[in-house]
Amino acid sequence: MRTARFLAIGLLSLVLAACASSNSGSVYSRDDARKVQTVKTGVVESVRQVKLEGTKTPIGTATGAVVGGVAAGSIGSGGRTSAVAAVLGAVVGGIAGSMAEEGITRKDALEITVKLDGGAMIAIVQEADDTFKAGEKVRIIENGETSRVSH
């Protein structure tokens, strides 16, 4: 039974990791390839560390419910006690799975405020996989739907 729990937790972790997407300034979606993008230049005014909330899909809840239900259902010798334990385990597991998904997929990010060469001020939030400093010259790359700050 202990092996089954470890296997279930490992499976839950793999499923949740597969759900994570990237909001990095260095990662492009497949749809961005071969599309014209507009480039603007400016100077970083400020950089602030923020958090990107994690994903909240039904996958974490469902996986947690299954794991919790199976683990709790194995309690007792069967019958009504096992059924009640399985239902309670599924509810608690679903809540725990949802919270685990959000926590595992949460990421550190930067809010980068840039004064564009034309004088306008903009702010862009992206994953904290690169460093930016106030006073640094940067490029803003836009494709109509997304924008990113680049060196």
Secondary structure, DSSP 8 states (H G I E B T S, - for coil): -HHHHHHHHHHHHHHHHHH-----TT---GGGTT---EEEEEEEEEEEEEEE-----HHHHHHHHHHHHHHHHTSSSSHHHHHHHHHHHHHHHHHHHHHHHHHHH-EEEEEEEEEETTS-EEEEEEESSS---TT-EEEEEE-SS-EEEE-
